Amino acid sequence: APPLAELALTFGPAEYFSLMVLGLVASVVLAHGSLLRAIGMIVLGLLLGVVGTDVNSGTPRFTFDLPELADGINFVVVAMGMFGLGEIISNLEHEETRSVLSMKVGRLMPDRNDFKRIIAPVLRGTGIGSLLGILPGGGAMLASFVSYSVEKKVSKNSAQFGKGAIEGVAAPESANNAGAQTSFIPMLTLGIPSNPVMALMIGAMIIQGIQPGPAVVTEQPALFWGIIASMWIGNFFLIVLNLPMIGLWVRMIMVPYHFLFPGILVFCAIGVFSLNNADFDVYLMAGFGLFGYICSKLEMEAAPMLLGFIIGPMMEEYLRRALLLSRSDPMVFLQRPISATMLVLAAAAMAVVLMPALRKKREEAFVE
């Protein structure tokens, strides 16, 4: 993180804008389902992100003369609606056929033979995840796919992948865990979220008056090192809680959903209302909840939209700064080497994933 923070200090508005474009393109490539739908969701997120008062001119934009929208749409309202209420409606629709446990949970601890089989996959997965997790736009998810593909090629038990081979679980899970931790690096040093969870964390930090970026390492050392310490503590408690108490967690998810959803709904409403003590936010959350349900029916992922919503205002700000400094010359993004490299990478990623053979391979990877 410190070397990346030093590099970030050399970034100008053009580099930051291009980096965000690359991150959004990466999230499109890794989104489930249709690429066109993923692009549409990102564009929608970008549009929702510019709702409110223009910082430079003070002009209201896309507010429909509603004073409640003058400060923009709060990301908590969008997240609670899309991921909270949308999921509630989807689960209620399948309440009768909803199955939470397909097999009886048996032995949890790996035996000696299992340990021998997973040591190398775990180490490879951790290395892959640590490197790819730094990439903005879904590095942890990409790490899981890459680790699974690598393990399928090098494993002696590749024929058993998809049928219970422990290597096929150990490698991508190790990569995912490593990627989830290193995804904090671009969030803390560049102020750019690599996934929806990091986007929510950026929103939480901004609410607390902390601006994510290169200065966090030096200006907020307690926060920076506190997050790192919390990873060690959190992983330790995951082991302590999960292994002995797995039976309890299984019983909890077997509670009929119609007993759980009223409480979830109440807590969502209280959380959103407490932001501004405004009924409007609760109604807006309900609207996003309905939209989230429609998206799930149309197989349109909400995650790209949330990334676009968080990154949109920052992209606009850096775009404006770059054009002001270059006197409205759009070639500034191609004249600066780092910016041009990232734009070329973004264009190449889109071109590659649109190739028929690779698109088919991508769909197969998501299914598997």
C-alpha positions as CSV (number, residue, x, y, z in Angstrom):
1,A,0.0,0.0,0.0
2,P,2.7,2.6,0.8
3,P,4.4,2.3,-2.6
4,L,1.0,2.5,-4.3
5,A,0.2,5.6,-2.3
6,E,3.5,7.2,-3.4
7,L,2.7,6.4,-7.0
8,A,-0.8,7.8,-6.6
9,L,0.7,11.2,-5.6
10,T,2.1,11.4,-9.1
11,F,-1.4,10.9,-10.6
12,G,-3.3,13.8,-12.1
13,P,-7.0,14.2,-12.9
14,A,-6.5,12.4,-16.2
15,E,-4.9,9.3,-14.6
16,Y,-7.6,9.1,-12.0
17,F,-10.4,9.3,-14.6
18,S,-8.7,6.6,-16.8
19,L,-8.2,4.4,-13.8
20,M,-11.9,4.6,-12.9
21,V,-12.9,3.8,-16.5
22,L,-10.6,0.7,-16.3
23,G,-12.3,-0.3,-13.0
24,L,-15.8,0.0,-14.4
25,V,-14.8,-1.9,-17.6
26,A,-13.4,-4.7,-15.4
27,S,-16.6,-4.9,-13.4
28,V,-18.5,-5.2,-16.7
29,V,-16.3,-8.1,-17.8
30,L,-16.8,-9.9,-14.5
31,A,-20.6,-9.4,-14.3
32,H,-22.8,-12.4,-14.7
33,G,-25.0,-12.6,-17.7
34,S,-25.3,-10.3,-20.7
35,L,-22.5,-7.8,-21.2
36,L,-25.0,-5.3,-22.7
37,R,-27.1,-5.5,-19.5
38,A,-24.1,-5.0,-17.3
39,I,-23.1,-1.9,-19.3
40,G,-26.6,-0.6,-19.1
41,M,-26.6,-1.0,-15.3
42,I,-23.3,0.8,-15.0
43,V,-24.6,3.7,-17.1
44,L,-27.7,3.8,-14.9
45,G,-25.5,4.0,-11.8
46,L,-23.5,6.8,-13.4
47,L,-26.7,8.7,-14.1
48,L,-28.0,8.2,-10.5
49,G,-24.7,9.4,-9.2
50,V,-25.1,12.9,-10.8
51,V,-28.5,13.5,-9.3
52,G,-28.5,16.5,-7.0
53,T,-26.9,20.0,-7.1
54,D,-23.9,20.6,-9.4
55,V,-20.9,21.4,-7.2
56,N,-19.4,23.9,-9.6
57,S,-22.5,25.8,-10.9
58,G,-25.0,25.2,-8.0
59,T,-27.6,24.1,-10.5
60,P,-30.0,21.3,-9.6
61,R,-29.8,18.3,-11.9
62,F,-32.3,15.5,-12.4
63,T,-34.1,16.4,-9.2
64,F,-37.6,16.8,-10.8
65,D,-38.0,19.9,-8.5
66,L,-38.0,17.7,-5.4
67,P,-36.1,19.5,-2.6
68,E,-35.3,16.1,-1.0
69,L,-33.1,15.2,-4.0
70,A,-31.1,18.5,-3.8
71,D,-28.3,16.7,-2.0
72,G,-28.4,13.7,-4.3
73,I,-29.4,10.1,-3.5
74,N,-27.8,8.5,-0.5
75,F,-25.9,5.3,-1.3
76,V,-27.4,3.6,1.7
77,V,-30.9,4.1,0.3
78,V,-29.8,2.5,-3.0
79,A,-27.9,-0.4,-1.3
80,M,-30.7,-1.2,1.1
81,G,-33.3,-1.1,-1.6
82,M,-31.4,-3.1,-4.2
83,F,-29.7,-5.7,-2.0
84,G,-32.2,-5.6,1.0
85,L,-35.8,-5.2,-0.2
86,G,-35.1,-6.7,-3.6
87,E,-33.8,-9.9,-2.0
88,I,-36.7,-10.0,0.4
89,I,-39.3,-9.9,-2.5
90,S,-37.3,-12.6,-4.4
91,N,-37.1,-14.9,-1.4
92,L,-40.8,-14.5,-0.6
93,E,-41.7,-15.5,-4.2
94,H,-39.9,-18.8,-3.7
95,E,-40.8,-19.4,0.0
96,E,-42.5,-22.7,-0.6
97,T,-39.8,-24.2,-2.8
98,R,-36.9,-22.5,-1.0
99,S,-34.3,-25.0,0.2
100,V,-31.5,-23.9,2.5
101,L,-29.8,-27.3,3.2
102,S,-29.4,-30.0,0.6
103,M,-27.3,-32.4,2.6
104,K,-26.6,-33.3,6.3
105,V,-23.5,-31.5,7.6
106,G,-20.9,-34.1,8.7
107,R,-17.2,-33.9,9.5
108,L,-15.8,-30.4,9.2
109,M,-12.1,-30.7,9.9
110,P,-9.9,-31.9,7.0
111,D,-8.0,-35.2,7.7
112,R,-4.3,-35.7,7.0
113,N,-4.8,-36.7,3.4
114,D,-7.0,-33.6,2.8
115,F,-4.3,-31.4,4.2
116,K,-1.7,-32.9,1.9
117,R,-4.0,-32.3,-1.1
118,I,-4.8,-28.7,-0.3
119,I,-1.4,-27.2,0.9
120,A,-0.2,-26.4,-2.6
121,P,-3.6,-25.2,-4.0
122,V,-4.0,-22.9,-0.9
123,L,-0.5,-21.4,-1.4
124,R,-1.1,-20.9,-5.2
125,G,-4.6,-19.5,-4.6
126,T,-3.3,-17.1,-1.9
127,G,-0.5,-15.8,-4.2
128,I,-2.9,-15.3,-7.1
129,G,-5.5,-13.6,-4.9
130,S,-3.0,-11.3,-3.3
131,L,-1.9,-10.0,-6.7
132,L,-5.2,-9.8,-8.5
133,G,-7.2,-8.5,-5.5
134,I,-5.4,-5.1,-6.0
135,L,-7.1,-4.6,-9.4
136,P,-10.0,-2.2,-9.3
137,G,-13.3,-3.6,-10.6
138,G,-13.7,-7.0,-9.0
139,G,-10.1,-8.3,-8.5
140,A,-11.2,-10.8,-5.8
141,M,-13.8,-12.4,-8.1
142,L,-11.3,-12.5,-10.9
143,A,-8.8,-14.2,-8.6
144,S,-11.2,-17.0,-7.8
145,F,-11.8,-17.8,-11.5
146,V,-8.1,-17.6,-12.3
147,S,-7.1,-19.8,-9.3
148,Y,-9.8,-22.4,-10.2
149,S,-8.6,-22.5,-13.9
150,V,-4.9,-22.8,-12.8
151,E,-5.7,-25.6,-10.4
152,K,-7.8,-27.4,-12.9
153,K,-4.8,-27.5,-15.3
154,V,-2.1,-28.5,-12.7
155,S,-4.1,-30.8,-10.4
156,K,-3.7,-34.6,-10.7
157,N,-7.4,-34.8,-9.8
158,S,-8.7,-32.4,-12.5
159,A,-11.3,-35.0,-13.6
160,Q,-13.0,-34.7,-10.2
161,F,-13.3,-30.9,-10.4
162,G,-17.0,-30.0,-10.1
163,K,-17.7,-33.4,-8.5
164,G,-16.3,-32.8,-5.0
165,A,-12.5,-32.4,-5.5
166,I,-11.2,-30.6,-2.4
167,E,-8.6,-28.7,-4.5
168,G,-11.5,-27.1,-6.5
169,V,-12.8,-25.5,-3.3
170,A,-9.5,-24.8,-1.4
171,A,-7.8,-22.9,-4.3
172,P,-10.5,-20.4,-5.3
173,E,-11.6,-19.8,-1.6
174,S,-8.0,-19.0,-0.7
175,A,-7.7,-16.7,-3.7
176,N,-11.0,-15.0,-2.7
177,N,-9.9,-14.5,0.9
178,A,-6.6,-13.1,-0.2
179,G,-8.2,-10.9,-2.8
180,A,-10.8,-9.6,-0.4
181,Q,-8.0,-8.3,1.9
182,T,-5.8,-6.8,-0.8
183,S,-8.9,-5.1,-2.3
184,F,-8.5,-2.6,0.6
185,I,-5.3,-1.3,-1.0
186,P,-6.8,0.6,-4.0
187,M,-9.7,1.7,-1.7
188,L,-7.3,3.2,0.9
189,T,-4.5,4.5,-1.3
190,L,-6.4,5.6,-4.5
191,G,-9.9,6.1,-3.1
192,I,-11.3,3.7,-5.8
193,P,-13.5,0.8,-4.8
194,S,-12.7,-2.6,-6.3
195,N,-16.1,-4.1,-5.5
196,P,-19.5,-3.1,-4.0
197,V,-18.4,-3.8,-0.4
198,M,-15.4,-1.4,-0.8
199,A,-17.8,1.1,-2.4
200,L,-20.0,1.0,0.7
201,M,-16.9,1.4,2.9
202,I,-15.8,4.5,1.0
203,G,-19.3,5.9,1.5
204,A,-19.0,5.2,5.3
205,M,-15.6,6.9,5.4
206,I,-16.9,10.0,3.6
207,I,-19.8,10.2,6.1
208,Q,-17.2,10.2,8.9
209,G,-15.3,13.1,7.2
210,I,-12.4,10.9,5.9
211,Q,-11.5,11.2,2.3
212,P,-10.0,7.9,0.9
213,G,-6.8,8.5,-1.0
214,P,-3.0,8.6,-0.8
215,A,-3.0,10.8,2.3
216,V,-4.9,8.2,4.4
217,V,-1.7,6.2,5.2
218,T,0.0,9.3,6.7
219,E,-2.9,11.4,8.0
220,Q,-5.0,8.5,9.4
221,P,-2.4,5.9,10.6
222,A,-4.7,4.6,13.4
223,L,-7.4,3.9,10.8
224,F,-5.0,2.3,8.3
225,W,-3.2,0.0,10.7
226,G,-6.4,-0.6,12.6
227,I,-8.0,-2.1,9.5
228,I,-5.0,-4.3,9.0
229,A,-5.1,-5.5,12.6
230,S,-8.9,-6.1,12.3
231,M,-8.2,-8.5,9.4
232,W,-6.1,-10.7,11.7
233,I,-8.6,-10.5,14.6
234,G,-11.5,-11.1,12.2
235,N,-10.0,-14.2,10.6
236,F,-9.2,-15.6,14.0
237,F,-12.8,-15.2,15.2
238,L,-14.1,-16.6,12.0
239,I,-12.3,-19.9,12.9
240,V,-13.4,-19.7,16.6
241,L,-17.0,-19.1,15.8
242,N,-17.6,-21.1,12.6
243,L,-16.1,-24.5,13.5
244,P,-17.7,-25.2,16.9
245,M,-21.0,-23.3,16.1
246,I,-21.7,-24.5,12.6
247,G,-24.7,-26.5,13.8
248,L,-26.3,-23.4,15.3
249,W,-25.8,-21.4,12.1
250,V,-27.4,-24.2,10.1
251,R,-30.4,-24.2,12.4
252,M,-30.8,-20.5,12.1
253,I,-31.0,-20.5,8.3
254,M,-33.6,-23.2,8.6
255,V,-36.0,-20.8,10.3
256,P,-39.0,-20.2,7.9
257,Y,-38.3,-17.1,5.9
258,H,-41.8,-15.6,6.7
259,F,-40.6,-15.3,10.3
260,L,-37.4,-13.5,9.4
261,F,-38.4,-11.0,6.7
262,P,-40.5,-8.6,8.9
263,G,-37.5,-8.0,11.2
264,I,-35.2,-7.5,8.2
265,L,-37.7,-5.0,6.7
266,V,-38.0,-3.1,10.0
267,F,-34.2,-2.7,10.4
268,C,-33.8,-1.6,6.8
269,A,-36.5,1.1,7.3
270,I,-35.0,2.3,10.6
271,G,-31.5,2.4,9.1
272,V,-32.6,4.5,6.1
273,F,-34.9,6.8,8.1
274,S,-32.1,7.6,10.6
275,L,-29.9,9.1,7.8
276,N,-31.9,12.3,7.5
277,N,-35.0,11.6,9.6
278,A,-37.0,11.8,6.3
279,D,-39.9,9.6,5.1
280,F,-38.9,10.3,1.5
281,D,-35.7,8.2,1.9
282,V,-37.9,5.2,3.1
283,Y,-40.2,5.6,0.1
284,L,-37.1,5.9,-2.2
285,M,-35.7,2.7,-0.7
286,A,-39.0,0.9,-1.4
287,G,-38.8,2.1,-5.1
288,F,-35.2,0.8,-5.4
289,G,-36.4,-2.5,-3.8
290,L,-39.0,-2.9,-6.4
291,F,-36.4,-2.1,-9.1
292,G,-34.0,-4.6,-7.6
293,Y,-36.6,-7.3,-7.8
294,I,-37.3,-6.4,-11.5
295,C,-33.5,-6.6,-12.1
296,S,-33.2,-10.0,-10.5
297,K,-36.1,-11.3,-12.7
298,L,-34.4,-9.9,-15.8
299,E,-31.0,-11.4,-14.6
300,M,-29.4,-7.9,-14.4
301,E,-26.8,-7.6,-11.6
302,A,-27.1,-4.8,-9.1
303,A,-23.4,-4.7,-8.3
304,P,-22.2,-2.8,-11.5
305,M,-24.9,-0.2,-10.9
306,L,-23.7,0.4,-7.3
307,L,-20.1,0.7,-8.5
308,G,-21.2,3.2,-11.2
309,F,-23.2,5.1,-8.6
310,I,-20.3,5.5,-6.2
311,I,-17.6,6.2,-8.9
312,G,-19.8,8.4,-11.1
313,P,-19.4,11.7,-9.1
314,M,-15.7,11.1,-8.7
315,M,-15.3,10.4,-12.5
316,E,-17.2,13.6,-13.3
317,E,-15.0,15.7,-11.0
318,Y,-11.7,14.3,-12.4
319,L,-13.0,14.6,-16.0
320,R,-13.8,18.3,-15.4
321,R,-10.5,19.0,-13.7
322,A,-8.6,17.3,-16.5
323,L,-10.5,19.3,-19.2
324,L,-10.1,22.6,-17.3
325,L,-6.3,22.1,-17.0
326,S,-6.0,21.1,-20.7
327,R,-8.4,23.9,-21.8
328,S,-11.0,21.5,-23.0
329,D,-8.6,19.4,-25.0
330,P,-9.8,15.7,-24.8
331,M,-6.5,14.5,-26.1
332,V,-5.0,15.0,-22.6
333,F,-6.2,11.5,-21.7
334,L,-4.1,10.0,-24.5
335,Q,-1.1,12.4,-24.2
336,R,-0.3,11.3,-20.6
337,P,1.4,7.9,-20.8
338,I,-0.2,6.3,-17.6
339,S,-3.7,7.6,-18.6
340,A,-3.3,6.4,-22.2
341,T,-2.1,2.9,-21.0
342,M,-5.1,2.4,-18.7
343,L,-7.5,3.5,-21.5
344,V,-5.9,1.1,-23.9
345,L,-6.2,-1.7,-21.3
346,A,-9.9,-0.9,-20.8
347,A,-10.5,-0.9,-24.6
348,A,-8.6,-4.2,-25.0
349,A,-10.5,-5.8,-22.2
350,M,-13.8,-4.9,-23.8
351,A,-12.6,-6.0,-27.3
352,V,-11.3,-9.4,-26.0
353,V,-14.5,-10.2,-24.0
354,L,-16.7,-9.4,-27.0
355,M,-14.9,-12.1,-29.1
356,P,-17.4,-15.0,-29.6
357,A,-15.0,-17.8,-28.4
358,L,-14.1,-15.9,-25.2
359,R,-17.6,-14.9,-24.5
360,K,-18.7,-18.5,-24.6
361,K,-15.8,-19.4,-22.3
362,R,-16.8,-16.7,-19.9
363,E,-20.4,-18.0,-19.7
364,E,-19.1,-21.5,-19.1
365,A,-16.9,-20.3,-16.2
366,F,-19.8,-18.5,-14.5
367,V,-22.0,-21.7,-14.8
368,E,-19.2,-23.9,-13.4
